[in-house]
Amino acid sequence: MLDLIPSLTGWAPALTGQRFAVATIVRAGGSVPRPVGSTMLVSESGAVLGSLSGGCVEGAVVAAALESMDDGVTRLETFGYSAADAFAVGLTCGGELDVHIQPVNRKVGCRLGAAVLQLAVYGPDEPVALVRRLDVGADAGGSGAVVVPDPASACMSGHLELGALLGDPGNPDAGRARMVQLESFLRSGATGILQPAGPGVCVGEATLLVESRLSPPRLLAFGANDFSAALLPAAKPLGYRVTLVDARPAFASQSRFGIADEVVTAWPHQYLAAEAAAGRVDSRTVICVLTHDPKFDVPLLETALALDVAFIGALGSRRSHVQRVGALLDSGVRPERIAQLHSPLGLDLGAVTPAEVAVSVLAEIIAARHPAACHQPLRETSGPIHQQRAARPAPTHTLQQEIAWT
């Protein structure tokens, strides 16, 4: 549902007072186009907002949604690939989806309907969460839904609405355990199914779908040059809030960096230390050092390598990397911390131009978020495209060997 927020504002007036249905992916297996939590709204007039499969099953979902509005029954529909019937409704990619379809009647009131209208007031980057019960059947129309603002600071203690969603008064110990799990989902920005005891999707009275979205992660780019001018606009579609930092006003003030959410004129290491002390750097933050100047690079990397962040990379040649490593070792930075540095920065794509280098850098950042990826062309791999692959073994060579090889 949260992926629809940018479009909900325009839909909210049309949904007020009329029936609609909410169709949401609650299980995805194999190669599928969209993840759990992807949602499509269908109005009683047949208008559609959102997509679940890129076209493979949308027609069948719309038909089931219209039926659910007519009979008031919440459904769980399964879609997969049928080799026996090439024209059967299914996923040509070979995956399988479970889609939860719930009717909403605004005339009689519905918690999910109210939650949809609440979400319509949120901006595309505002932190928010939605917790829903996934009951099925004719009596599930009033299933609970709770909008949680600022999920990063969510606290289950005293939150009566969320406690009621979990509701199992006969088993308070299990309820407390699920509260801890739900709180973890919310604070981490995760999306997924929170099951009651026992297997199966949508079984029992308190199966929950949790969708949680935190503030955008930050990408801090240090160095105002051609490479940062290409990197900043390329990083924004990946969901990062981008900041450019450079100590030189004449460089930082150039109009080509206006795409950044923030442009800061300050010594890089001082700015990073101040942001970390203020709590504005976290485990999702990406740091890209693009300055090519040791007087900026070394103190900045020394500061960065002391922080718990998602990614630290430094652009430059292998010779520059060896010189940086030597300077960092001389400054007392531990070798195991230096080994976390992505340098020279970027995947080997044969990139030459700043735009190509930006793709190379972002490719390595994406790969670092998914360490089990094999980084091979898809045509050279087998199995489902989105299947979790076995993690590659960690390199066994030492930092000193790496320096020697360069």
C-alpha positions in Angstrom: 0.0 0.0 0.0 2.8 2.5 0.9 4.0 2.4 -2.8 0.7 4.0 -3.8 1.0 7.0 -1.4 2.1 9.5 -4.2 -1.1 8.8 -6.1 -3.6 8.4 -3.3 -4.1 12.2 -2.9 -5.8 12.3 -6.3 -7.8 9.2 -5.6 -9.0 10.0 -2.1 -12.0 12.3 -3.1 -13.3 9.6 -5.5 -13.0 6.9 -2.9 -15.0 8.8 -0.2 -18.5 7.4 0.0 -18.1 4.6 -2.6 -17.0 1.0 -2.6 -13.6 -0.1 -3.6 -11.4 -3.1 -3.0 -7.8 -3.4 -1.9 -5.7 -6.2 -3.5 -2.3 -6.9 -2.0 0.5 -9.4 -2.6 0.9 -11.3 0.7 3.2 -14.1 -0.6 5.6 -14.2 -3.5 7.6 -17.2 -4.7 10.1 -17.7 -7.4 10.5 -15.0 -10.1 7.8 -12.4 -9.6 7.7 -8.8 -10.7 6.5 -7.2 -7.4 7.3 -7.9 -3.8 5.0 -8.6 -0.8 3.1 -5.5 0.1 2.5 -4.3 -3.5 -1.1 -3.2 -3.7 -3.7 -2.4 -6.3 -6.9 -0.4 -5.7 -10.0 -1.2 -7.7 -13.0 1.1 -7.5 -16.6 -0.1 -8.1 -16.6 1.7 -11.4 -13.6 -0.4 -12.5 -10.9 2.2 -12.2 -7.5 0.8 -11.1 -4.6 2.3 -9.2 -1.4 0.4 -9.0 -0.1 -2.9 -10.4 0.7 -6.3 -9.0 2.4 -8.2 -11.9 3.0 -5.8 -14.7 0.0 -7.1 -16.6 0.1 -10.9 -16.1 -2.8 -11.2 -13.6 -4.3 -7.7 -13.3 -7.4 -8.6 -15.3 -8.2 -11.6 -13.0 -7.5 -9.5 -9.9 -9.9 -6.8 -11.1 -12.6 -9.3 -11.7 -12.1 -10.9 -8.3 -12.1 -7.4 -6.7 -15.5 -6.5 -8.3 -16.9 -9.8 -7.1 -15.7 -9.1 -3.6 -17.4 -5.7 -3.6 -20.7 -7.4 -4.7 -20.7 -10.3 -2.1 -18.7 -8.6 0.7 -16.3 -11.6 0.9 -12.6 -11.1 1.5 -10.6 -13.5 -0.8 -7.2 -15.1 -1.0 -6.3 -15.8 -4.7 -3.3 -17.7 -5.9 -1.7 -17.1 -9.3 1.1 -19.1 -10.9 2.3 -20.4 -14.2 0.3 -23.1 -16.0 2.3 -25.0 -18.6 -0.8 -27.0 -19.5 -2.8 -24.0 -20.7 -0.9 -21.2 -22.4 -3.9 -18.9 -22.1 -4.6 -19.5 -18.4 -4.4 -16.6 -16.1 -1.0 -16.8 -14.5 2.5 -15.5 -14.2 4.5 -16.1 -17.4 7.7 -15.5 -15.4 7.1 -18.8 -13.6 6.6 -17.4 -10.1 3.6 -17.6 -7.8 1.6 -15.0 -5.9 -1.0 -15.0 -3.2 -3.2 -12.0 -3.5 -5.4 -10.8 -0.6 -8.5 -9.0 -1.9 -10.6 -7.1 0.6 -13.7 -5.1 -0.2 -14.2 -1.7 1.4 -17.6 -0.1 1.8 -17.1 3.6 2.8 -20.9 4.0 3.5 -20.9 1.6 6.4 -17.3 2.3 7.5 -14.2 0.2 7.4 -11.0 0.5 9.2 -9.0 -0.3 6.1 -10.9 2.3 4.1 -10.2 4.9 6.8 -6.5 3.9 6.7 -6.3 4.4 3.0 -7.6 8.0 3.4 -5.2 8.6 6.2 -2.3 7.5 4.0 -3.4 10.0 1.3 -2.1 12.9 3.5 1.4 11.6 3.7 4.2 12.8 1.4 6.2 10.3 -0.8 9.2 10.4 1.6 7.5 10.7 5.0 8.0 7.8 7.4 4.8 5.8 8.0 3.6 2.3 8.5 0.4 0.3 7.9 -0.4 -2.8 9.9 -3.4 -4.9 8.7 -5.1 -8.1 9.6 -5.4 -10.6 6.8 -8.6 -12.4 7.7 -10.5 -14.0 4.9 -14.2 -14.9 4.4 -17.5 -13.1 4.6 -17.0 -11.7 8.1 -13.6 -10.2 7.3 -14.9 -6.9 5.9 -14.2 -5.0 9.1 -10.7 -6.5 9.6 -8.4 -4.1 11.5 -5.9 -1.7 10.0 -3.8 0.8 11.9 -1.6 3.7 10.4 1.5 4.2 12.5 3.3 7.6 12.1 7.1 7.7 12.7 7.6 3.9 12.8 11.3 4.3 13.7 10.2 5.3 17.2 7.3 2.9 17.5 6.6 1.6 21.0 4.0 -1.2 21.5 3.6 -0.4 25.2 0.3 1.4 25.6 -0.6 1.3 21.9 -4.1 -0.1 22.3 -5.0 -0.3 18.6 -1.9 -2.4 17.7 -2.5 -4.5 20.7 -6.0 -5.2 19.6 -4.8 -6.3 16.2 -2.5 -8.8 17.7 -5.2 -9.9 20.1 -4.9 -13.2 21.8 -6.0 -12.7 25.3 -5.9 -16.4 26.0 -2.1 -16.5 25.4 -0.5 -13.3 26.9 3.1 -14.7 26.5 2.6 -15.3 22.8 1.1 -11.8 22.5 4.1 -10.2 24.1 6.5 -12.1 21.8 4.6 -10.9 18.8 4.6 -7.3 20.1 8.4 -7.5 20.2 8.4 -8.9 16.6 6.0 -6.2 15.4 8.0 -3.4 17.0 11.2 -4.7 15.3 9.4 -4.8 11.9 8.2 -1.2 12.4 11.5 0.2 13.6 13.5 -1.4 10.8 11.3 -0.2 8.0 10.6 -3.8 7.0 7.6 -5.2 5.1 6.4 -8.7 5.6 3.9 -11.2 7.2 3.7 -11.6 10.9 2.2 -15.0 11.5 0.4 -16.5 14.5 1.6 -19.9 15.7 1.3 -22.5 13.0 2.0 -22.5 9.2 0.1 -21.0 6.4 -0.8 -17.6 5.1 -4.1 -16.0 6.3 -4.7 -18.8 8.8 -6.0 -17.9 12.2 -7.4 -14.7 13.6 -4.3 -12.5 13.7 -2.1 -12.9 10.7 -0.8 -9.4 10.0 0.7 -7.7 7.0 3.2 -5.1 8.2 4.4 -2.3 5.8 6.9 0.1 7.3 8.7 2.9 5.6 11.4 5.0 7.3 12.8 8.4 6.2 14.9 8.0 3.0 18.5 6.7 3.6 21.2 9.3 3.0 23.9 9.3 0.4 26.7 11.7 1.4 28.9 12.7 -1.6 32.1 14.5 -0.8 33.7 16.5 -3.6 32.1 18.8 -6.0 33.3 17.7 -9.4 32.2 16.0 -12.6 31.8 12.6 -10.9 29.5 13.9 -8.1 27.5 15.9 -10.7 26.7 12.6 -12.5 26.3 10.5 -9.3 23.8 12.8 -7.4 20.9 12.7 -10.0 21.5 9.0 -10.6 21.2 8.2 -6.8 17.9 9.9 -6.2 15.7 7.4 -8.1 17.2 4.7 -5.9 15.5 6.4 -2.9 18.5 8.2 -1.4 18.4 11.7 0.1 21.6 13.1 -1.4 24.0 15.6 0.2 27.0 17.2 -1.5 29.8 18.4 0.7 32.9 20.4 -0.4 35.1 22.8 1.5 35.5 25.1 -1.5 32.6 27.6 -2.0 33.5 28.2 -5.7 33.0 24.6 -6.5 30.1 23.7 -4.2 28.0 26.7 -5.4 27.8 25.6 -9.0 24.3 25.3 -10.4 24.9 21.8 -11.7 24.7 20.5 -8.1 21.2 21.9 -7.6 19.7 18.4 -7.9 21.1 17.6 -4.4 18.7 17.8 -1.5 21.5 19.7 0.4 24.7 21.3 -0.7 27.1 22.1 2.2 30.3 24.1 2.2 32.4 22.7 5.0 35.5 20.6 5.7 34.3 17.0 5.0 35.5 15.3 8.1 34.2 18.1 10.4 30.8 17.9 8.7 30.6 14.1 8.9 31.6 14.2 12.6 28.9 16.8 13.4 26.2 14.9 11.5 27.1 11.7 13.3 27.0 13.4 16.7 23.6 14.9 15.9 22.2 11.4 15.1 21.8 12.1 11.4 24.1 9.3 10.2 22.9 5.7 10.7 23.4 2.1 9.5 21.7 2.9 6.2 23.9 5.8 5.3 26.1 5.6 2.2 29.4 7.7 2.0 31.1 8.3 -1.3 34.5 10.1 -1.2 35.1 11.6 -4.6 37.6 14.4 -3.8 40.9 12.9 -5.0 42.7 15.1 -2.5 44.5 13.5 0.5 44.1 16.5 2.7 40.4 15.9 2.5 40.2 12.2 1.9 42.4 10.9 4.7 40.7 12.7 7.7 37.3 12.1 6.2 37.9 8.3 5.8 39.4 8.2 9.3 36.1 9.7 10.6 33.9 7.5 8.4 35.6 4.2 9.2 34.8 4.8 12.9 31.0 4.9 12.2 28.4 2.2 11.7 27.2 3.0 8.2 26.0 0.9 5.3 28.8 1.7 2.8 32.0 3.7 2.5 33.7 4.1 -0.9 36.5 6.2 -2.2 37.1 7.0 -5.9 40.6 6.8 -7.3 43.3 4.7 -8.8 44.9 1.7 -7.2 48.0 3.8 -6.5 45.7 6.3 -4.7 44.1 3.5 -2.7 47.6 2.2 -1.5 48.6 5.7 -0.4 45.3 6.1 1.4 45.7 2.8 3.2 49.2 3.7 4.3 48.0 7.1 5.6 45.1 5.5 7.5 47.3 2.9 9.1 49.7 5.6 10.1 46.7 7.4 11.7 46.0 4.3 13.8 42.9 3.0 11.9 42.8 -0.8 12.4 43.4 -2.9 9.3 40.0 -4.8 9.8 38.2 -1.4 9.6 40.2 -0.4 6.5 39.2 -3.7 4.9 35.5 -2.4 4.9 36.5 0.4 2.6 35.3 0.0 -1.0 38.3 1.4 -2.9 38.9 1.8 -5.7 35.2 2.5 -5.8 32.9 0.9 -8.4 32.2 -2.4 -10.1 34.4 -3.2 -13.1 32.0 -2.2 -16.0 34.6 -0.6 -18.2 33.3 2.8 -17.1 35.1 5.8 -18.5 32.9 8.9 -18.5 31.5 10.4 -15.3 28.0 9.1 -16.2 29.4 5.6 -16.7 31.4 5.9 -13.4 28.2 6.9 -11.6 26.5 3.7 -12.9 29.5 1.7 -11.7 29.5 3.2 -8.3 25.7 2.7 -7.8 26.1 -0.8 -9.0 28.6 -1.6 -6.3 26.3 0.1 -3.7 23.4 -2.0 -4.8 25.6 -5.1 -4.8 26.7 -4.3 -1.2 23.1 -4.2 -0.1 22.6 -7.7 -1.5 25.9 -9.6 -0.7 24.5 -12.9 -2.0 24.3 -11.5 -5.5 26.8 -13.2 -7.9 27.3 -10.1 -10.1 27.1 -12.1 -13.3 25.0 -11.3 -16.4 21.6 -13.0 -16.0 22.1 -15.0 -19.2 25.0 -16.7 -17.5 23.0 -17.8 -14.4 20.2 -20.3 -13.9 17.2 -20.6 -11.7 14.6 -17.9 -10.6 16.0 -14.4 -11.2 14.9 -13.2 -7.7 15.9 -16.3 -5.8 18.2 -15.8 -2.9 21.6 -17.1 -3.9 24.1 -18.6 -1.6 26.5 -16.0 -0.2 29.9 -15.9 -1.8 32.8 -16.9 0.6 34.7 -14.0 2.1 38.1 -13.3 0.6 40.9 -15.0 2.5 43.7 -12.7 1.6 44.9 -10.0 4.1 44.9 -6.3 3.6 48.7 -6.4 3.3 48.4 -9.0 0.5 45.9 -6.7 -1.3 48.3 -3.8 -1.1 51.1 -6.0 -2.5 48.9 -7.2 -5.4 48.1 -3.6 -6.5 
